[in-house]
Amino acid sequence: MPVLLQAPDPAQILPVPGVRLGIAMAGVRKAQRKDLTVLLLDEGASVAGVFTANRFCAAPVQLCREHLQQDLGIRALLINTGNANAGTGSSGLNDARQCCAALAQLLQLQPQQVLPFSTGVIMEPLPVDRIVAGLPAALAAVRADAWAEAAEGIMTTDTLPKAASRQIQIQGRTVTLTGISKGAGMIRPNMATMLGFVATDAVIAPDLLQPLLREVADASFNRITIDGDTSTNDSFVLIATHQAGHAPITALDSAEGRALREALTALAQQLAQAIVRDGEGATKFITVQVSGGRDEAECRQVAYAVAHSPLVKTAFFASDPNLGRILAAVGYAGIADLDQSRIELYLDDVHVVTGGGRHPSYREEDGQRVMRQAEITVHVNLNRGTAQALVWTCDFSEEYVRINADYRS
């Protein structure tokens, strides 16, 4: 069961002017399942993307990078679930190209104006015929207010769809931001199998979109981990349709640029945290906060060591305050000159470790009380500087093993 997460209310997921979505059942892997989604963009929209750091990246990731570099104006996104089209070699690239060409022909576009995305089982041929056959139904269903349904159409092992919206004011104009994401396992930073799509009608200089997206990704989807596996297909896309009617944002450090960045970051963090809350077999949502570092990079290094540790995660599942596991993870994080005598450790408000050893007032029942909660904060203070970093993760349960053991059956 997801950790304190509910399905989005479709009425609260706002349409973005310039974007329409259509969803169909193409039988990519299973019958009677929403598994094919198209996003249609009005002419003039700008698109940026960040993708997995896994060098064994999927065919659609390779093709997305190629199409974005050609700068012909992206007009459509094509997303399938059930099959990742990864580990499929040159035939996988040809299959992705065929899908883009088929959608482009129906829309009277060039294939390079279509971005493909796939998620699902690796090393299986993409069923191109089923996807192509499903495109007319997806196009026939397009409408502006189909974001919540699209969130269902991109799910794999997710138990709930993930969608969110926000509105802000820029120069007296209402600017809408809406996004969807999917992911429940194979999640690790850079990128953490996830897909994320966010659209806004903000008017922003197109050359600012990629650096803005990178900043937002680093503060959201690159701060989550479920199992420490970097997927072959991770993609996070930002669309700007430029239809809000305000003067263009030409600098990210302007008041308007900061307002847009703050809203986008908050939206992306909500979608990213929803992935962790819906982690495969998760029962606890855990924030790992590391402070007192010399720089943010070493704080992230320590936070990831704690958040990735199977021993730490299983202890949280069992509500077992075996907190030496956290200290061990801090110690092997890779900071060569770390002074263990300065380490402080807290579970929520419970002071567990001071000066590198057990706090005199710490009682195991207090630690267990916190570990029984559905939401927990682990705070490690390195006491060697002023930098800090946050990472969001979850526990490991027997259900995680069952889900992944049975994934292809």
N, C-alpha and C positions, 0 to 999 in steps of 0.2 A: 504494500500500500504506500502511496506517496506520502511524504512527510509534510503535513499541514499545507497541502496544495489542493486546490479545487479547479475543476474545468472552468475556462473563461466563459463569462456570460456574453453570448454573441452580440447582444444589444450594446455592450460596453466596448466592443472592438470596432473602431471607427474606420470608415472608408477614407482612403487617401485620394484626393482628386488626381486623375492621371493614371490610376492603376485599376485594372479589373482582373478578377481571378475566376478560373473555372476548374472544377474537380470532376473526375470520372472514375469508374471502376473498370480497369483494363485487364485485370487478371494477371498482373505481372508475376506474382508468386502464388497468390491465393484468390479464389473467386469471391465475389460479393464483398470486396473490400475497396475503400477509397484509396487509390494508389497512384493516381496520375493527376498532376496539378499543372496548370499553365497560369502564368502571370503576364498580362499584356500591358505594355507601357505606351503612353502617348508619345508622339514624336517630340523630341526635345528633352526627354528625360536623360539624366546622367546616372551612371552606375559605377560603383567601385566594389572590389572584392578582396578579401583576404582568405587564404586557403591553408590547408594542412602543411606542416613542416615535414611530414613523413615523405621520404624520398621515393617510396613505392606508392606514389599517389595514383588515384583512379583516373580512368580515361576522361570522365567529365571534368575533373579538375584540370587536367592538361588542356582540354579544349576551351574551358572557360578562360584560362590565362591567355590562350592564343587569341580568342575572339575579343577580349578586352583590350589587348594590345593593338588590334587593328583599327580601333576607334571609328567604326562605321555607324555608331549609334545603336545601342542595345534596345530592342523593341519587345522582346519576349524572353521569359524564363520557362524552362521545361523541367519538371521535377518528377521523378518516379521513386517509389519505395518498393521494397521487396527484393531488389537486386542492385548491388553496389557498382557493377561494371568495373570492378577493380581486380587486378591480377589476371587480366584478360588479353594482354598484349596488343598487337596491332589490330587484331579483329575487334577488340573492344573499342579502340579509337574509331574504326570504321563504323561500328554500330552507333556510337554517339553522334558521329557526323550524319548518318542516315536519319536519325531522329530529328536533329536540328534541321536538316534539309526538308523533311516531311512537314514539320510545323511551319517553316519559312514559306514553303509552297502554298500552304493553305492561307497564309496571311499576306502573301505577295511581298515577302521580304527576302533578303539575302540570308543564307544559312549563318553567316558570321554575325548576324544581328540577333541570334538566339543563343542563350546560355543554358547548357544542360547541367542537371544535378541528379545524382543517383545515390541511394542509400539502401542497405540491406546486406545480403549474403555476398561474400567475396569469392572470386574465382569461379563464377558461373556465368555463362554467356547471357548477354542482355537479350530478352525476348522482344526484338525490334518490331516484329509483326504485330504483337499485341499492343505495344505502345502506339505505333502508327495507327492501328485500327481504333484505338481509344481517343485519338486526338479530336475528331469531329464532335464527339459527345462532350469533351472538356470545353471546347470552344463554344458549343451551343449553350453551355451553362454559365458563361462568364457574366459576372456582375461585380459591382464595386464593393458590395458589402459581404463578400464571401470569405473574409479573412479567417473567421473562426472555423469554417468548414475546411479551408486550406490547411489549417493547423492539424486537423485530423488526417488529411490526405498525405502528409509527409511523415507520419509516425511509423516506427518500427516496433521495438520492444517497449516503447512508451506506454504507460497506462492511462495517461491523460494528455489531451492537446495542450499546447502552450502558446498563448497569444496575449498581447497587451497593447494598450494605446495611451497616448498622452496628447494634450494640447497646450500650447504656450502662445503668448502674444509677442509678436515681433513688429515693431513700428505700427502698432495698432491693428495689425492683421492676425487672425487666428491661424496658427500653423499646427498641422496634425502630424503625429508620428504614430505609426502602427507597425507591429512586427510579430513574427511567428518563429518558433524554433522547435527542433526535435532533438532528442538524445536521451539516453538512459544508461548506456554502457559504452565502453571503449572511449572514455573521456579523460583527456589529459591536456594541459596547456600546450599551446602552439601547434595545432589548435586542439582545443578540447573539443563514436560516430555521431557528429552533430551537424545540423544545418541551421542557419539563421538567416532570416530575410527581414529587413526593416526598410520601410518606405516613409518618406516625408514630402510634403508639398513645399517645403522651404525653398526659397530662391537663394542659391549659393553658387559661387564661382565653381565650375566643374573641377578645376585643378585643386580645389581644397578638399574634395570629397574623399580621395584616397588617404591623405594624412589624417583627416578627421576619423575615418573608419578605423585606421590603425590605432589611434589613441583610444577609441571606444572599445575595440576588441581587447586591447591590453588591460583595460580596466574592468572587463566583464568576462567574456568567454575564455580569455587566457588566465583567469583566476579560479577556474573550477577544475576539480579532478574527482573522478569516481573510482577508477581502477588503475590509473597510471598508463593506459594504453593510448597512444596517439593514432587515430584512425587514418585510413587511406583517403577518406572522402570529405573531411571537414571543410566547410565553406561558410563564410559569413559575408552577406551582400548588403550594401546600402544603396538605396535608390532615392534620387531627388527629382521630383517632377517639375519643380520651379513654378508652381501654379498658385502659390499663396498670395501673390500680389504686392508684396513688400519690395523695397529696393534690394538689390543683390547684396548678399554677405560676401565681402571680399577679403576679410581677414578673420582668422579664428580667434585672435586675441581682442577683437572688438567686442562691445557689449552684446551685440546680436550673435556673434560667433560663439561667445561663451555661453549664452543662454541656450543656443541650439546644442552645443556639445554637452552641457549639463543634462538636458532633457534626453538626448540620445543615450548618454551613459547610463542614466537611471533606468531607461527602458531596457537597454541591453542587459544590465545587471539583473533586472527582474526576470528576463527570459533565461539568462544563464543560471540563476539560482533555481529556477523551476526545473531545469535539467537535473541538478543535484538532488532536489527534493523528490524527483521521480526516478532517482537512480535505481538500477536493477537490484531489487531486494532491500532497498534502504529502509531503515526504521528511524534514523536520526540525521538531522541536518547540523553540520558542525562548521563553525567559523574558526579558522586558525589565524590568530593575530600575532604577529611578531613585531616587537618594537625594540628600540634601543640599538639598532644596527648602525654600522658606519655608512651604509648606503642601502637603497631599496633593493638592489639586486641580491645582497646577502640575506636580507630579511625574507625575500621570496624563496631563496634557496633553502632556508631553514623551514619555512612554512610548508613548502612542497615535500620536504623530507618527512615531516610529521603527517601530512595529509595523504601521502602515498603509502605509508607503512601498513602492510596487512596486519601486523601485530597490534598496532594502535587501533586500527579500524575494527578488528574483531573484539578487542577489549571494550570498545564503546558499544558494540552490539550486545555484549553480555552484561553491560553496566558494571564491569569489573574494574575497579580503580587501581589497575596495575600500571601506575603512572610512570614507573621507571622506563616503560617502553617509549614514552614521549621524550624523556631525557636522552635515551639512547639514540633516537632519531635526530634530535638536535645535535648530538655529538658527532654523528656520522654524516652530517649535511655537507661537510667539506670545507668548513672554515678552519684553516690550519692554526691560527693563533687565538682561537676562542678560549676565553678564561672561564672554566666551568664554575669557579667560585663566585662568579657574579650573576649567575643565572637565577631568574625568578620565574616561577610557573604558577598560573592561576587556572582554575576551572570556574568559569563565571566569577562569582564573588569569593570563591574559596581559595585562599592562599596556600598552595601545596608545597612549593619549594622556595626557599630563600638562601642566598649565598651558596647555591649549588647543592644544598642538602634539604632534607625534610623540614618544613616549617614547624616550630615547636607546638603551635596550636592546631596543626592539621590533624583531623580525625578521619579515618577511612570511611566512616558512615557519611561524612559530609561530602566526600568525593563521590560516593555511590549515589547520594541524593541527586547530585548534578547529573551524573551519567545516566540516570533513569529518565531524564527529560528528553523531549522530542527535539529540542533545539539547545545547542551547547556552544559555548565559546571557550576555546583554548587560547590563553594568552601567555606568550613566552617573551620575557624581557631579557635581552642580551646584555644590556647595560654597557654598551661600548660606543654609543653614538645616539643620534636623534632620528634616524630613518625608521620607517615602519612599512608593513605590507599586510594585506589580507588575502586569504585563500579560502574558498568554500568547498567542503567535501561532505561525505556521508560515511556511514559505517558499512561493514561487510557482514552479510548474513548467509545462512545456508541457502536462502532463496536465490542469491546471486549465482551460486554454483549451479543450482538447478536450471535457472533461466539460460545460462550460457551452455550448459551441457545439452539442453534440448533445443537450442536455437534453430537448428536446421530441420528439425523433425516436425 
